[in-house]
């Protein structure tokens, strides 16, 4: 049973780290602030939750588990609010998204 718990815990920890790295790459590769905000808020929240679930499984039923659950709920509820506040601030500062027309769409229009 201990091997099964370790396997699931490590799967969640590695998966969460993978999603955090993908979110960080998204921050570097996306063209404007709105898509960067999307990459940071959605993917990194998923990565964080997976890492925390892996830690919760690893610790078992202890007081540390309760503390980790409190942190999970705080991040789970504050991350979307922070993303919404940043998007609202960008909207009020008249930050425009970068819009690119696709080459295939132009090709279809010309035919």
C-alpha positions as CSV (number, residue, x, y, z in Angstrom):
1,X,0.0,0.0,0.0
2,X,2.9,2.3,0.7
3,X,4.3,1.9,-2.8
4,X,0.8,2.8,-4.2
5,X,0.7,6.0,-2.1
6,X,4.2,7.0,-3.2
7,X,3.4,6.3,-6.8
8,X,0.2,8.5,-6.8
9,X,2.0,11.2,-4.8
10,X,5.0,11.3,-7.2
11,X,2.7,11.3,-10.2
12,X,0.8,14.3,-8.8
13,X,4.1,16.1,-7.9
14,X,5.7,15.6,-11.2
15,X,2.5,16.4,-13.1
16,X,2.1,19.6,-11.2
17,X,5.7,20.6,-11.8
18,X,5.2,19.9,-15.5
19,X,2.1,22.1,-15.7
20,X,3.9,24.9,-13.8
21,X,6.8,24.7,-16.3
22,X,4.3,24.8,-19.2
23,X,2.6,27.8,-17.7
24,X,6.0,29.6,-17.3
25,X,6.8,28.9,-20.9
26,X,3.4,30.3,-21.8
27,X,4.3,33.5,-20.0
28,X,7.3,33.8,-22.2
29,X,5.8,32.8,-25.5
30,X,2.4,34.5,-25.5
31,X,2.1,37.7,-27.5
32,X,0.2,40.0,-25.2
33,X,-0.8,40.6,-21.6
34,X,-4.2,39.0,-21.8
35,X,-3.0,35.7,-23.1
36,X,-0.1,35.7,-20.6
37,X,-2.5,36.3,-17.8
38,X,-4.6,33.3,-19.0
39,X,-1.5,31.1,-19.1
40,X,-0.5,32.2,-15.7
41,X,-3.8,31.9,-13.9
42,X,-5.2,28.7,-15.4
43,X,-2.2,26.5,-15.9
44,X,-0.2,27.5,-12.8
45,X,-3.3,27.1,-10.6
46,X,-3.7,23.5,-11.9
47,X,0.0,22.8,-11.4
48,X,-0.2,24.2,-7.8
49,X,-3.2,22.1,-7.0
50,X,-1.6,19.0,-8.3
51,X,1.6,19.6,-6.3
52,X,-0.4,20.3,-3.1
53,X,-2.5,17.2,-3.6
54,X,0.7,15.2,-3.9
55,X,2.0,16.7,-0.7
56,X,-1.3,16.0,1.1
57,X,-1.3,12.3,0.0
58,X,2.4,12.1,1.1
59,X,1.7,13.5,4.6
60,X,-1.3,11.4,5.4
61,X,-3.9,12.4,8.0
62,X,-2.0,14.9,10.2
63,X,-2.2,18.5,11.2
64,X,0.1,19.3,8.3
65,X,-2.6,18.0,5.9
66,X,-5.1,20.5,7.4
67,X,-2.6,23.4,6.9
68,X,-2.0,22.3,3.3
69,X,-5.8,22.2,2.7
70,X,-6.1,25.7,4.1
71,X,-3.4,26.9,1.7
72,X,-5.1,25.1,-1.2
73,X,-8.5,26.8,-0.5
74,X,-6.8,30.2,-0.2
75,X,-5.0,29.9,-3.5
76,X,-8.0,28.3,-5.2
77,X,-10.2,31.2,-4.4
78,X,-7.7,34.1,-4.6
79,X,-6.0,33.2,-7.9
80,X,-9.1,33.7,-10.1
81,X,-10.0,37.0,-8.2
82,X,-6.4,38.3,-8.8
83,X,-6.5,37.3,-12.5
84,X,-9.9,39.1,-12.9
85,X,-8.5,42.2,-11.1
86,X,-5.5,42.3,-13.4
87,X,-7.6,41.9,-16.5
88,X,-9.9,44.7,-15.3
89,X,-6.9,46.9,-14.6
90,X,-5.6,46.3,-18.1
91,X,-9.0,47.1,-19.6
92,X,-9.2,50.4,-17.7
93,X,-5.7,51.3,-18.8
94,X,-6.8,50.6,-22.5
95,X,-4.4,47.8,-23.0
96,X,-5.4,46.2,-26.3
97,X,-4.9,42.5,-27.1
98,X,-2.6,41.6,-30.1
99,X,-4.8,40.2,-32.8
100,X,-3.3,38.4,-35.7
101,X,-5.2,37.2,-38.7
102,X,-4.4,33.7,-39.7
103,X,-2.8,33.0,-43.0
104,X,-5.3,30.3,-43.9
105,X,-8.1,32.7,-43.2
106,X,-6.6,35.2,-45.7
107,X,-6.1,32.5,-48.2
108,X,-9.8,31.5,-47.9
109,X,-10.9,35.1,-48.3
110,X,-8.9,35.5,-51.5
111,X,-10.4,32.4,-53.1
